[in-house]
Amino acid sequence: MSTEQHQTAPAVRETRGRWRRWRRARPFTAAVLIALGGAEMLATLRAPLGVLLHIGPQGLAAYLVPTILVICGVLLITTPQQRVFYAVISLVLGLVSWLTSNLGGFLVGMLLALIGGALAFAWTPDKDHPPTGAATKPASDEDEDEHEDVADTVLLPGMQSPDPSPVDRG
C-alpha cells in the first residue's frame, strides 16, 4: 500500500463509524421498510392493469394511505423520539391498505409496511452510548455513597433521595 492509502483509511473508518452511530440512533431499517412499502403501493396504483378501480372517496384513500406511509418512514428517521406514534400509524395504515390500495400493493407493500411498523415499535435507543451532544456531569464521591443502591434512578431537581425514609417524610 502506498502512503496515500494509509492516510485515507482512518478518514474512511471515521466516516463509517459516524454513519453507523447515526443509523443506530434511530429506527433506520424500520423507516426504510415503511417508506418502501408506501412507495410500492403508490407504484401499483400507477400500473396499467385492468384490476385497478378508483371510484369516489376510495380513489382518494388509495393515494392518501401510501403517501402517509412514506411520510411516516421519513419522519421515523428525522424524529425517532416519536417512533411509537409513527409505528402505530404505519401498522394501522398497512392494514387499511388491503382495502384501499389494490390489496395493499398486491400484498408486498402491505407486508413491508407491517414489518417496518413492528420493527419501529420494538426499537429502543441504545442506552449504553449517550448521544454525542449530551452533557454529562461527573458525580461526586458524596453522591455515589448516598445513592449506591439506586444507580438507575434519576433524581428530579430538589429531590434528596429517590425513596425517602420515614423520618424524611415527616
VODREN-651240 format. One line per 3 residues: for each residue x, y negated, z of N, C-alpha, C. Coordinates in nm, 3 decimals. Layout:
residues N
X,Y,Z,X,Y,Z,X,Y,Z  ...
//
This chain:
residues 170
0.083,0.119,0.000,0.000,0.000,0.000,0.087,-0.124,0.000  0.042,-0.225,-0.068,0.118,-0.348,-0.070,0.081,-0.433,0.052  0.154,-0.541,0.072,0.129,-0.626,0.189,-0.005,-0.699,0.176
-0.049,-0.726,0.054,-0.179,-0.793,0.035,-0.293,-0.705,0.084  -0.285,-0.574,0.061,-0.390,-0.485,0.105,-0.391,-0.475,0.257  -0.276,-0.483,0.321,-0.271,-0.478,0.467,-0.333,-0.604,0.527
-0.319,-0.717,0.459,-0.373,-0.842,0.511,-0.525,-0.848,0.497  -0.582,-0.789,0.395,-0.727,-0.798,0.375,-0.803,-0.692,0.453  -0.738,-0.585,0.491,-0.808,-0.478,0.561,-0.870,-0.523,0.694
-0.800,-0.597,0.781,-0.864,-0.641,0.905,-0.984,-0.734,0.879  -0.977,-0.817,0.776,-1.088,-0.906,0.745,-1.211,-0.826,0.702  -1.189,-0.720,0.625,-1.298,-0.635,0.581,-1.359,-0.562,0.700
-1.272,-0.512,0.788,-1.322,-0.442,0.908,-1.401,-0.538,0.997  -1.354,-0.661,1.010,-1.424,-0.759,1.092,-1.561,-0.791,1.032  -1.568,-0.805,0.900,-1.695,-0.832,0.833,-1.790,-0.715,0.850
-1.738,-0.594,0.835,-1.820,-0.474,0.855,-1.872,-0.466,0.998  -1.788,-0.501,1.093,-1.827,-0.499,1.233,-1.935,-0.602,1.263  -1.922,-0.721,1.205,-2.026,-0.824,1.225,-2.156,-0.780,1.162
-2.151,-0.722,1.044,-2.273,-0.673,0.978,-2.339,-0.564,1.062  -2.258,-0.473,1.114,-2.310,-0.364,1.196,-2.375,-0.420,1.323  -2.312,-0.515,1.390,-2.370,-0.575,1.511,-2.501,-0.647,1.479
-2.503,-0.722,1.368,-2.624,-0.794,1.329,-2.737,-0.696,1.298  -2.707,-0.591,1.223,-2.807,-0.493,1.184,-2.862,-0.417,1.305  -2.776,-0.385,1.399,-2.820,-0.310,1.517,-2.894,-0.397,1.617
-2.888,-0.527,1.601,-2.957,-0.619,1.692,-3.102,-0.639,1.652  -3.148,-0.568,1.553,-3.287,-0.581,1.505,-3.332,-0.449,1.445  -3.464,-0.428,1.432,-3.514,-0.302,1.373,-3.500,-0.305,1.221
-3.377,-0.300,1.174,-3.349,-0.321,1.032,-3.409,-0.214,0.942  -3.387,-0.087,0.975,-3.438,0.022,0.891,-3.590,0.020,0.886  -3.652,-0.006,1.000,-3.799,-0.013,1.004,-3.849,-0.126,0.916
-3.785,-0.241,0.922,-3.827,-0.355,0.842,-3.813,-0.327,0.692  -3.704,-0.263,0.655,-3.683,-0.230,0.514,-3.789,-0.132,0.466  -3.821,-0.031,0.547,-3.924,0.066,0.507,-4.062,0.000,0.493
-4.096,-0.088,0.585,-4.225,-0.157,0.578,-4.232,-0.244,0.454  -4.126,-0.321,0.429,-4.125,-0.407,0.311,-4.127,-0.325,0.182  -4.056,-0.214,0.178,-4.059,-0.127,0.059,-4.197,-0.066,0.039
-4.263,-0.027,0.148,-4.399,0.026,0.137,-4.495,-0.076,0.079  -4.487,-0.200,0.128,-4.572,-0.306,0.073,-4.539,-0.337,-0.072  -4.411,-0.339,-0.105,-4.371,-0.367,-0.244,-4.417,-0.254,-0.337
-4.409,-0.130,-0.289,-4.455,-0.018,-0.372,-4.606,-0.026,-0.396  -4.681,-0.065,-0.293,-4.826,-0.082,-0.312,-4.857,-0.193,-0.411  -4.782,-0.302,-0.403,-4.802,-0.411,-0.499,-4.769,-0.365,-0.641
-4.666,-0.283,-0.654,-4.627,-0.233,-0.786,-4.735,-0.141,-0.844  -4.798,-0.059,-0.761,-4.903,0.030,-0.812,-5.028,-0.047,-0.851  -5.048,-0.163,-0.792,-5.164,-0.245,-0.831,-5.148,-0.301,-0.972
-5.025,-0.321,-1.012,-4.997,-0.376,-1.145,-4.982,-0.267,-1.251  -4.991,-0.142,-1.211,-4.973,-0.031,-1.305,-5.090,-0.027,-1.404  -5.063,0.001,-1.530,-5.169,0.005,-1.631,-5.240,0.141,-1.634
-5.300,0.177,-1.522,-5.369,0.305,-1.514,-5.520,0.282,-1.512  -5.594,0.378,-1.561,-5.739,0.366,-1.564,-5.806,0.388,-1.429  -5.732,0.436,-1.330,-5.791,0.464,-1.200,-5.800,0.341,-1.110
-5.745,0.230,-1.155,-5.743,0.112,-1.072,-5.874,0.036,-1.083  -5.935,0.007,-0.971,-6.058,-0.071,-0.967,-6.039,-0.189,-0.873  -6.074,-0.306,-0.919,-6.068,-0.426,-0.836,-6.202,-0.497,-0.849
-6.289,-0.473,-0.753,-6.422,-0.532,-0.758,-6.444,-0.613,-0.631  -6.474,-0.739,-0.645,-6.513,-0.823,-0.532,-6.405,-0.835,-0.426  -6.450,-0.835,-0.300,-6.355,-0.856,-0.190,-6.248,-0.746,-0.180
-6.280,-0.626,-0.222,-6.182,-0.520,-0.216,-6.063,-0.551,-0.308  -6.087,-0.620,-0.416,-5.977,-0.659,-0.505,-5.881,-0.755,-0.436  -5.935,-0.847,-0.354,-5.850,-0.938,-0.279,-5.772,-0.862,-0.171
-5.839,-0.770,-0.103,-5.772,-0.691,0.001,-5.662,-0.605,-0.059  -5.679,-0.561,-0.182,-5.577,-0.479,-0.247,-5.446,-0.555,-0.262  -5.452,-0.685,-0.278,-5.330,-0.767,-0.287,-5.287,-0.820,-0.151
-5.383,-0.845,-0.063,-5.353,-0.904,0.066,-5.281,-0.807,0.160  -5.325,-0.683,0.167,-5.265,-0.584,0.258,-5.117,-0.562,0.227  -5.078,-0.531,0.104,-4.935,-0.510,0.079,-4.852,-0.638,0.095
-4.911,-0.752,0.065,-4.838,-0.878,0.083,-4.807,-0.901,0.231  -4.905,-0.875,0.317,-4.882,-0.891,0.461,-4.780,-0.789,0.510  -4.780,-0.669,0.454,-4.679,-0.570,0.491,-4.538,-0.617,0.456
-4.521,-0.675,0.340,-4.389,-0.727,0.301,-4.349,-0.840,0.397  -4.443,-0.927,0.431,-4.414,-1.037,0.523,-4.378,-0.982,0.661  -4.448,-0.879,0.707,-4.414,-0.817,0.836,-4.274,-0.760,0.834
-4.234,-0.699,0.724,-4.098,-0.646,0.712,-3.994,-0.755,0.723  -4.017,-0.868,0.656,-3.923,-0.980,0.663,-3.921,-1.040,0.803  -4.037,-1.054,0.865,-4.043,-1.112,0.998,-3.980,-1.021,1.104
-3.985,-0.891,1.083,-3.916,-0.800,1.175,-3.766,-0.825,1.175  -3.712,-0.858,1.060,-3.568,-0.885,1.052,-3.536,-1.021,1.113  -3.620,-1.120,1.088,-3.588,-1.255,1.135,-3.623,-1.277,1.282
-3.730,-1.213,1.332,-3.770,-1.231,1.472,-3.795,-1.095,1.537  -3.689,-1.025,1.574,-3.707,-0.891,1.631,-3.772,-0.893,1.770  -3.782,-1.009,1.834,-3.846,-1.017,1.965,-3.995,-0.984,1.956
-4.056,-1.005,1.842,-4.198,-0.980,1.822,-4.224,-0.845,1.755  -4.133,-0.752,1.771,-4.139,-0.625,1.699,-4.265,-0.545,1.728  -4.316,-0.547,1.851,-4.434,-0.468,1.884,-4.555,-0.519,1.805
-4.571,-0.650,1.798,-4.683,-0.707,1.723,-4.675,-0.670,1.575  -4.557,-0.688,1.515,-4.542,-0.657,1.373,-4.555,-0.508,1.348  -4.512,-0.426,1.442,-4.524,-0.281,1.426,-4.671,-0.239,1.427
-4.748,-0.293,1.520,-4.890,-0.259,1.527,-4.963,-0.307,1.401  -4.934,-0.427,1.357,-4.995,-0.479,1.233,-4.958,-0.390,1.115  -4.833,-0.347,1.108,-4.789,-0.261,0.997,-4.857,-0.126,1.001
-4.872,-0.070,1.119,-4.940,0.060,1.131,-5.087,0.050,1.090  -5.154,-0.054,1.136,-5.296,-0.071,1.101,-5.311,-0.096,0.951  -5.229,-0.185,0.896,-5.239,-0.214,0.753,-5.197,-0.095,0.668
-5.104,-0.016,0.716,-5.067,0.105,0.643,-5.186,0.200,0.631  -5.261,0.214,0.738,-5.381,0.299,0.734,-5.491,0.237,0.649  -5.508,0.105,0.658,-5.611,0.036,0.579,-5.580,0.044,0.429
-5.451,0.051,0.397,-5.413,0.055,0.255,-5.465,0.179,0.184  -5.497,0.283,0.259,-5.555,0.403,0.200,-5.684,0.368,0.127  -5.761,0.277,0.184,-5.889,0.238,0.124,-5.877,0.122,0.026
-5.783,0.032,0.048,-5.780,-0.090,-0.031,-5.681,-0.088,-0.147  -5.572,-0.019,-0.135,-5.464,-0.031,-0.233,-5.433,0.100,-0.303  -5.530,0.153,-0.377,-5.509,0.275,-0.457,-5.450,0.388,-0.375
-5.522,0.429,-0.273,-5.480,0.537,-0.186,-5.344,0.509,-0.122  -5.327,0.385,-0.079,-5.202,0.347,-0.013,-5.084,0.350,-0.105  -5.100,0.302,-0.226,-4.990,0.307,-0.323,-4.959,0.449,-0.361
-5.066,0.527,-0.385,-5.055,0.669,-0.418,-4.977,0.742,-0.310  -5.009,0.715,-0.186,-4.959,0.780,-0.065,-4.816,0.740,-0.029  -4.734,0.705,-0.125,-4.593,0.676,-0.097,-4.579,0.548,-0.015
-4.643,0.441,-0.059,-4.634,0.314,0.012,-4.693,0.322,0.152  -4.803,0.395,0.165,-4.865,0.410,0.296,-4.772,0.484,0.391  -4.709,0.591,0.346,-4.618,0.667,0.431,-4.495,0.583,0.470
-4.443,0.506,0.376,-4.330,0.419,0.408,-4.368,0.317,0.515  -4.487,0.256,0.500,-4.532,0.157,0.599,-4.557,0.221,0.735  -4.614,0.340,0.738,-4.641,0.406,0.865,-4.512,0.450,0.935
-4.419,0.504,0.861,-4.291,0.545,0.920,-4.215,0.421,0.969  -4.213,0.316,0.889,-4.147,0.192,0.930,-4.212,0.131,1.052  -4.345,0.132,1.059,-4.414,0.078,1.176,-4.384,0.159,1.301
-4.378,0.290,1.287,-4.346,0.375,1.402,-4.201,0.351,1.448  -4.109,0.335,1.354,-3.971,0.307,1.391,-3.957,0.171,1.458  -4.030,0.071,1.408,-4.026,-0.062,1.469,-4.083,-0.059,1.609
-4.189,0.017,1.629,-4.250,0.026,1.761,-4.156,0.096,1.860  -4.080,0.194,1.813,-3.992,0.270,1.900,-3.857,0.203,1.923  -3.819,0.107,1.841,-3.688,0.044,1.850,-3.677,-0.040,1.977
-3.560,-0.032,2.041,-3.531,-0.118,2.156,-3.394,-0.179,2.136  -3.375,-0.302,2.182,-3.244,-0.364,2.167,-3.140,-0.293,2.252  -3.017,-0.301,2.210,-2.906,-0.238,2.281,-2.873,-0.322,2.403
-2.896,-0.267,2.522,-2.873,-0.342,2.645,-2.728,-0.334,2.691  -2.649,-0.243,2.634,-2.509,-0.230,2.674,-2.425,-0.347,2.625  -2.459,-0.398,2.508,-2.383,-0.507,2.449,-2.473,-0.630,2.440
-2.452,-0.732,2.525,-2.535,-0.852,2.517,-2.509,-0.926,2.387  -2.604,-1.008,2.342,-2.582,-1.086,2.220,-2.457,-1.172,2.233  -2.396,-1.204,2.120,-2.268,-1.274,2.122,-2.281,-1.414,2.179
-2.394,-1.479,2.169,-2.412,-1.615,2.218,-2.458,-1.621,2.362  -2.475,-1.509,2.429,-2.528,-1.510,2.566,-2.420,-1.555,2.664  -2.460,-1.647,2.751,-2.369,-1.696,2.853,-2.384,-1.608,2.976
-2.272,-1.556,3.023,-2.277,-1.472,3.141,-2.201,-1.540,3.253  -2.258,-1.536,3.373,-2.196,-1.597,3.489,-2.130,-1.487,3.570  -2.003,-1.501,3.601,-1.939,-1.397,3.681,-1.997,-1.397,3.822
-2.022,-1.277,3.874,-2.078,-1.264,4.008,-1.968,-1.274,4.112  -2.000,-1.335,4.222,-1.902,-1.345,4.330,-1.905,-1.219,4.413  -1.802,-1.199,4.495,-1.795,-1.081,4.581,-1.909,-1.080,4.681
-1.950,-1.198,4.727,-2.057,-1.210,4.825,-2.189,-1.156,4.768  -2.219,-1.191,4.643,-2.343,-1.146,4.578,-2.342,-0.996,4.557  -2.226,-0.939,4.524,-2.218,-0.795,4.499,-2.249,-0.716,4.625
-2.195,-0.761,4.740,-2.220,-0.690,4.866,-2.366,-0.699,4.906  -2.427,-0.815,4.883,-2.564,-0.838,4.925,-2.664,-0.757,4.843  -2.636,-0.738,4.715,-2.731,-0.673,4.624,-2.675,-0.545,4.564
-2.599,-0.470,4.638,-2.538,-0.349,4.587,-2.641,-0.245,4.543  -2.748,-0.228,4.618,-2.845,-0.122,4.591,-2.940,-0.154,4.478  -2.946,-0.276,4.433,-3.041,-0.315,4.328,-2.965,-0.383,4.214
-2.877,-0.311,4.149,-2.792,-0.368,4.046,-2.870,-0.410,3.922  -2.981,-0.343,3.890,-3.055,-0.373,3.768,-3.164,-0.477,3.789  -3.184,-0.526,3.909,-3.290,-0.621,3.937,-3.243,-0.762,3.906
-3.325,-0.838,3.836,-3.294,-0.975,3.803,-3.360,-1.065,3.906  -3.284,-1.152,3.968,-3.338,-1.243,4.067,-3.385,-1.370,4.000  -3.503,-1.416,4.038,-3.554,-1.543,3.989,-3.492,-1.655,4.069
-3.488,-1.776,4.013,-3.429,-1.887,4.089,-3.503,-1.906,4.221  -3.429,-1.920,4.330,-3.487,-1.941,4.461,-3.511,-1.813,4.539  -3.496,-1.696,4.477,-3.516,-1.571,4.549,-3.391,-1.536,4.628
-3.409,-1.486,4.748,-3.297,-1.445,4.831,-3.256,-1.302,4.798  -3.354,-1.211,4.791,-3.326,-1.073,4.758,-3.447,-1.017,4.685  -3.428,-0.910,4.605,-3.540,-0.858,4.529,-3.649,-0.796,4.617
-3.616,-0.744,4.733,-3.715,-0.685,4.822,-3.687,-0.734,4.963  -3.752,-0.843,5.003,-3.720,-0.899,5.133,-3.757,-0.803,5.245  -3.678,-0.807,5.350,-3.704,-0.723,5.466,-3.823,-0.779,5.542
-3.883,-0.700,5.632,-3.997,-0.750,5.708,-3.966,-0.879,5.786  -3.842,-0.896,5.829,-3.806,-1.018,5.901,-3.812,-1.137,5.807  -3.769,-1.119,5.682,-3.770,-1.229,5.586,-3.912,-1.269,5.544
-4.003,-1.172,5.544,-4.141,-1.201,5.503,-4.214,-1.288,5.603  -4.172,-1.288,5.729,-4.232,-1.374,5.831,-4.346,-1.317,5.895
//
